Amino acid sequence: MTRDVGPEDELPDWAAAKEFYQKYDPKDVIGRGISSVVRRCVHRATGQEFAVKIMEVTAERLSPEQLEEVREATRRETQILRQVAGHPHIITLIDSYESSSFMFLVFDLMRKGELFDYLTEKVALTEKEARSIMRSLLEAVRFLHANNIVHRDLKPENILLDDNLQIRLSDFGFSCHLEPGEKLRELCGTPGYLAPEILRCSMDETHIGYGKEVDLWACGVILFTLLAGSPPFWHRRQILMLRMIMEGRYQFRSPEWDDRSETVKDLISRLLQVDPEERLTAEQALQHPFFQRCEGIQAWSLSPLQRFRVAVWTVLAAGRVALSTRRVRPLTKGALLGDPYGLRPVRQLIDSCAFRLYGHWVKKGEQQNRAALFQHRPPGPYLGYNPEEEGDLINTDDDSTLLHS
């Protein structure tokens, strides 16, 4: 998807990026980050299309300390990407270039863009779609963890889709190597996807730190969001949202979760464990029954009597389905006026229309407010919150008390 082009999207001049221009021809803007622009580019020799992430590292935009930090983070990201090259569900780094004022990273071109945008278009996914996406994501996470790498910024914005809706995990800017037994203390990531131990570590100097388990917490948040259309932890006051995360408070609300299986709810609850020791690993999550459904892994070995019984049950079930389709209750005006959002087809239509009208409200990163579009009921009081209060996160003693109490 082409983005609106602004002054900050001007291409580097030839002298600042000669080596890159000799090999690639940059085209339209397809994405934008905090300090970077992503463009479609064409390999001059073969005509093959790629995506290039262009980062300006000049004293005009950044301080000397920030310049060095950006360069070091990009070099670390490049090193990790080269280490994990070849995995089917991790973005492939094709080329990298560095000049005195710009850095270029050339990747596979994922034409469908971000999972975040796909979800905004679809509102919510079916369990079948979510199963396919999450299996691929967990396989990528399992591979990273097996290589002692923690991603630390898993979210739908960092998951890209190709034409066949196959995913590739991207944006390894916060990734780092983590040896067994080693712990991290740095506060980084996107608020809605932060694991409780990251928050506790940032507030308690005696906390032991966090490890690879934070990626599995983020996977649980992503799975919940794919199926419900909104994240499990959200409040208009960010300080309250952070406390919800630390306490692991979320709900499978009606009607969004009425038609979801207990199996997927169980998987989410096992990923969203506040205690990282109780949380599933990527390997354990992939062995969960949610991913074993409809796979035909185990062949049935039935006796003739058992086969006869299965045949009888199949005929009876088919008969009941046929009768039920003839007895479908008509959609009446009274039902629509009484509880329109309780009817799944109508609910999907309402949500789809809402996103078409107000999709521009959906922002990314720390200020994303996707959940606000799904707040069909006024938020109830939470942890002493006064509904008459206004304003978002404010650094006050009251807010600090809410987190530490």
C-alpha positions in Angstrom: 0.0 0.0 0.0 1.5 3.4 -1.0 1.7 5.9 1.8 1.3 9.7 1.5 4.7 11.2 0.7 6.0 14.0 2.9 9.1 16.2 2.8 10.9 13.7 5.1 10.5 11.0 2.3 12.8 12.8 -0.2 15.3 10.4 -1.7 19.0 10.7 -0.8 21.1 12.4 -3.5 23.4 10.3 -5.7 26.6 11.2 -3.8 25.2 10.1 -0.5 24.0 6.7 -1.8 26.0 6.0 -4.9 26.6 2.3 -4.1 22.9 1.7 -3.5 21.7 3.5 -6.6 24.2 1.6 -8.9 22.3 -1.6 -8.0 18.8 -0.6 -7.2 16.2 1.9 -8.5 14.0 3.2 -5.6 10.3 3.7 -6.3 7.2 4.6 -4.2 6.9 4.7 -0.5 5.2 1.7 1.0 5.8 2.2 4.7 7.2 4.6 7.3 8.7 4.1 10.7 9.7 6.5 13.5 13.2 7.2 11.9 13.0 5.4 8.6 11.1 5.2 5.3 10.4 1.9 3.4 10.3 2.1 -0.4 9.7 -0.4 -3.1 12.8 -0.8 -5.2 13.8 -2.6 -8.4 17.0 -4.5 -9.0 18.5 -2.9 -12.1 20.1 -6.1 -13.5 17.2 -8.5 -13.0 14.1 -6.3 -12.7 13.2 -8.1 -9.4 11.3 -6.0 -6.9 12.4 -5.6 -3.2 11.7 -3.4 -0.3 14.4 -1.0 1.0 14.4 0.5 4.5 16.2 3.9 4.4 17.4 5.5 7.6 18.9 9.0 7.6 21.7 9.3 10.2 22.7 13.0 10.1 23.5 15.6 12.7 20.6 17.7 11.5 18.1 15.1 12.7 19.9 13.3 15.5 22.4 14.1 18.3 25.8 12.5 18.2 24.7 10.0 20.9 21.5 9.2 18.9 23.5 8.8 15.7 25.8 6.2 17.3 22.9 4.5 18.9 21.0 4.2 15.6 24.1 2.9 13.8 24.9 0.4 16.5 21.3 -0.9 16.6 21.1 -1.2 12.9 24.4 -3.1 12.8 23.1 -5.4 15.5 19.8 -5.9 13.6 21.8 -6.7 10.4 23.9 -9.3 12.2 20.9 -11.0 13.7 19.1 -11.0 10.3 22.1 -12.6 8.6 22.2 -15.3 11.4 18.5 -16.3 10.9 18.6 -16.0 7.1 16.7 -18.8 5.3 13.9 -19.4 7.7 10.6 -19.4 5.8 8.8 -17.2 8.3 11.5 -14.6 8.9 12.1 -11.7 6.6 15.2 -12.1 4.4 17.9 -9.4 4.4 19.1 -9.2 0.7 21.6 -6.4 0.9 22.8 -3.6 3.3 24.6 -0.4 2.6 26.0 2.3 4.8 27.2 5.8 3.9 28.1 8.8 6.0 24.5 10.0 6.2 22.2 7.1 5.2 21.8 3.4 5.9 20.0 1.0 3.6 18.5 -2.4 4.3 17.1 -4.3 1.3 14.5 -7.0 2.1 12.0 -9.3 0.4 9.0 -7.4 -0.9 5.9 -8.5 1.0 3.1 -7.2 -1.2 0.2 -7.6 1.2 1.9 -5.4 3.8 1.5 -5.6 7.5 -0.8 -8.0 9.4 -2.0 -4.9 11.3 -3.5 -3.5 8.1 -4.9 -6.8 7.0 -6.6 -7.1 10.4 -8.0 -3.6 10.1 -9.5 -4.6 6.7 -10.9 -7.9 8.0 -11.8 -6.6 11.5 -11.4 -10.1 13.0 -10.1 -13.5 11.7 -11.5 -16.9 11.8 -9.9 -19.6 14.0 -8.6 -21.3 10.8 -6.9 -18.1 9.6 -5.5 -17.4 13.1 -4.3 -21.0 13.4 -2.2 -20.7 10.2 -0.7 -17.3 11.1 0.1 -18.2 14.7 1.6 -21.6 13.8 4.0 -19.8 11.4 4.7 -17.1 14.0 5.4 -19.6 16.8 7.7 -21.6 14.5 9.7 -18.4 13.9 9.8 -17.7 17.6 10.9 -21.2 18.3 13.7 -20.9 15.8 14.9 -17.5 17.3 14.9 -18.9 20.9 16.8 -22.0 19.8 19.4 -19.6 18.5 19.4 -17.6 21.8 17.7 -14.6 20.2 14.8 -12.7 21.8 12.7 -10.5 19.5 11.1 -8.2 22.2 8.8 -6.4 19.7 6.3 -8.9 18.4 3.1 -7.2 17.2 0.9 -7.2 14.1 2.8 -4.2 12.7 6.0 -6.3 12.5 4.4 -9.3 10.8 4.3 -9.0 7.0 2.2 -10.9 4.5 2.9 -12.1 1.0 0.4 -12.6 -1.9 -0.5 -16.1 -0.4 -1.0 -14.6 3.1 2.1 -16.4 4.3 3.8 -14.4 7.1 7.3 -13.2 7.6 8.5 -11.8 10.9 10.3 -8.4 10.6 11.8 -5.5 12.4 14.5 -6.9 14.6 15.5 -3.5 16.0 15.0 -4.5 19.6 16.3 -8.0 19.2 19.3 -9.2 21.0 21.2 -12.4 21.9 20.4 -13.9 25.3 22.3 -16.8 26.6 20.6 -19.4 28.8 20.2 -18.1 32.3 21.0 -14.5 31.2 18.4 -11.8 32.0 17.5 -8.4 30.5 16.4 -5.2 32.2 15.9 -2.7 29.4 12.4 -1.3 29.0 11.5 -1.5 25.3 8.6 -2.6 23.1 5.0 -1.4 22.5 2.9 -0.9 25.7 0.0 -3.1 24.8 2.3 -6.1 24.1 4.7 -5.7 27.1 4.9 -8.7 29.4 4.3 -8.1 33.1 7.9 -8.9 34.1 9.2 -6.1 31.8 7.0 -3.6 33.6 7.9 -4.9 37.1 11.6 -4.9 36.2 11.4 -1.3 35.2 9.9 -0.3 38.5 11.8 -2.6 40.9 15.6 -2.5 41.0 15.7 -5.8 42.8 13.8 -7.6 40.1 15.7 -10.4 38.5 14.9 -9.3 35.0 13.2 -11.0 32.1 14.0 -13.5 29.4 12.7 -15.1 26.2 9.3 -15.7 27.8 8.3 -12.1 26.9 7.9 -13.2 23.3 5.3 -15.8 24.2 3.3 -13.2 26.1 3.2 -11.1 23.0 2.1 -14.1 21.0 -0.8 -14.5 23.4 -1.8 -10.8 22.9 -1.5 -11.2 19.1 -3.7 -14.3 19.0 -6.3 -12.7 21.2 -6.3 -9.6 19.0 -6.7 -11.6 15.8 -9.8 -13.4 17.0 -11.5 -10.5 18.9 -10.5 -7.6 16.7 -9.3 -5.7 19.8 -6.4 -6.3 22.3 -6.9 -8.0 25.6 -5.4 -5.1 27.6 -6.6 -1.7 26.9 -7.8 1.4 28.8 -7.9 5.0 27.7 -5.6 5.8 30.7 -2.4 4.0 29.9 -1.4 3.7 33.5 -4.5 1.6 34.1 -3.8 -0.5 31.1 -0.3 -1.2 32.4 -1.7 -2.4 35.7 -4.2 -4.7 33.9 -1.2 -6.2 32.2 0.8 -6.7 35.4 -2.2 -8.4 37.0 -3.1 -10.4 33.8 -6.7 -9.1 33.9 -8.5 -9.7 30.6 -11.9 -11.2 29.7 -13.4 -13.3 26.9 -16.3 -10.9 26.5 -19.6 -11.6 24.8 -20.5 -11.6 22.0 -17.1 -11.5 20.4 -16.0 -14.8 22.1 -19.4 -16.6 22.2 -18.6 -18.5 19.0 -14.9 -19.2 19.7 -13.7 -22.6 20.8 -12.7 -23.4 24.3 -9.4 -24.8 22.8 -8.2 -21.5 21.6 -9.3 -19.8 24.8 -7.2 -22.3 26.7 -4.1 -21.6 24.5 -4.5 -17.9 25.1 -4.8 -18.3 28.8 -1.7 -20.4 28.9 0.3 -17.8 27.0 -1.0 -14.9 29.0 0.4 -16.3 32.3 1.7 -13.5 34.6 4.3 -15.8 36.0 6.8 -16.4 33.1 7.7 -19.8 34.6 4.1 -21.0 34.0 3.9 -19.6 30.5 4.1 -22.0 27.5 7.3 -22.1 25.5 7.1 -21.8 21.7 7.6 -25.6 21.4 4.9 -26.3 24.0 2.5 -23.9 22.3 2.9 -25.6 19.0 2.0 -28.9 20.7 -1.2 -27.4 22.0 -4.5 -29.1 20.8 -5.4 -25.9 19.0 -2.7 -26.6 16.4 -3.5 -30.3 16.2 -7.1 -29.9 15.0 -8.0 -31.0 11.5 -4.4 -32.0 10.8 -5.0 -35.7 10.3 -2.0 -36.5 12.3 -3.3 -39.7 13.8 -5.1 -42.3 11.6 -8.1 -44.0 13.0 -8.0 -47.8 13.4 -11.6 -48.9 13.8 -13.2 -52.3 14.0 -16.1 -53.2 11.6 -18.6 -52.5 14.4 -17.1 -49.1 15.2 -17.2 -48.2 11.5 -20.9 -49.1 11.4 -21.6 -46.9 14.5 -19.6 -44.0 12.9 -21.7 -44.4 9.7 -25.0 -44.3 11.7 -23.9 -41.2 13.7 -22.9 -39.5 10.4 -26.3 -40.1 8.9 -28.1 -38.9 12.0 -25.9 -35.8 12.2 -26.5 -35.1 8.5 -30.2 -35.4 9.0 -30.2 -33.0 11.9 -28.2 -30.4 10.0 -30.6 -30.7 7.1 -33.6 -30.2 9.4 -31.9 -27.3 11.2 -31.3 -25.4 8.0 -35.0 -25.6 7.2 -36.0 -24.3 10.6 -33.8 -21.2 10.7 -35.6 -18.5 12.4 -36.1 -15.5 10.1 -34.3 -12.3 10.9 -37.0 -10.0 12.2 -37.1 -6.2 12.8 -37.6 -6.9 16.5 -34.5 -9.0 16.7 -32.5 -6.3 15.0 -33.8 -3.6 17.3 -33.5 -5.7 20.4 -29.8 -6.8 20.1 -28.3 -6.3 16.7 -24.8 -6.8 18.0 -25.7 -10.3 19.3 -26.2 -11.6 15.8 -22.9 -12.6 14.3 -23.5 -11.7 10.6 -24.9 -8.3 11.7 -22.0 -7.8 14.1 -19.5 -8.4 11.4 -21.3 -6.0 9.1 -21.4 -3.3 11.8 -17.7 -3.7 12.6 -16.7 -3.7 8.9 -18.6 -0.5 8.3 -17.2 1.1 11.4 -13.6 0.4 10.2 -14.4 1.7 6.7 -15.7 5.0 8.2 -13.3 5.4 11.0 -10.3 3.3 10.0 -8.2 6.5 9.8 -8.5 6.6 13.6 -6.5 3.4 13.9 -2.9 4.4 14.6 0.2 2.3 15.2 2.8 2.1 17.8 2.4 3.6 21.3 -0.7 5.6 20.4 -2.6 2.9 18.7 -6.3 3.1 19.6 -7.8 0.2 17.7 -9.5 -1.0 20.9 -11.4 2.3 21.1 -13.4 1.4 18.0 -14.6 -1.8 19.7 -15.7 -0.2 23.0 -19.4 -0.8 22.4 -20.1 -0.2 26.1 -18.9 2.5 28.5 -15.8 1.3 30.5 -16.7 0.3 34.0 -14.8 1.5 37.1 -11.5 -0.2 37.5 -9.1 -0.1 40.4 -10.4 3.0 41.9 -10.8 4.8 38.6 -13.2 7.7 38.7 -15.3 7.8 35.4 -15.5 11.6 35.7 -11.8 12.0 35.4 -10.4 13.1 32.1 -7.1 12.8 30.4 -4.7 10.0 29.5 -1.5 9.0 31.2 -0.1 11.7 33.5 3.0 11.4 35.6 1.4 12.0 39.0 1.7 10.5 42.5 -1.8 9.0 42.1 -0.8 7.1 38.9 2.4 5.9 40.6 0.3 4.7 43.5 -2.0 2.7 41.1 1.0 0.8 39.8 2.8 0.1 43.0 -0.3 -0.6 45.2 
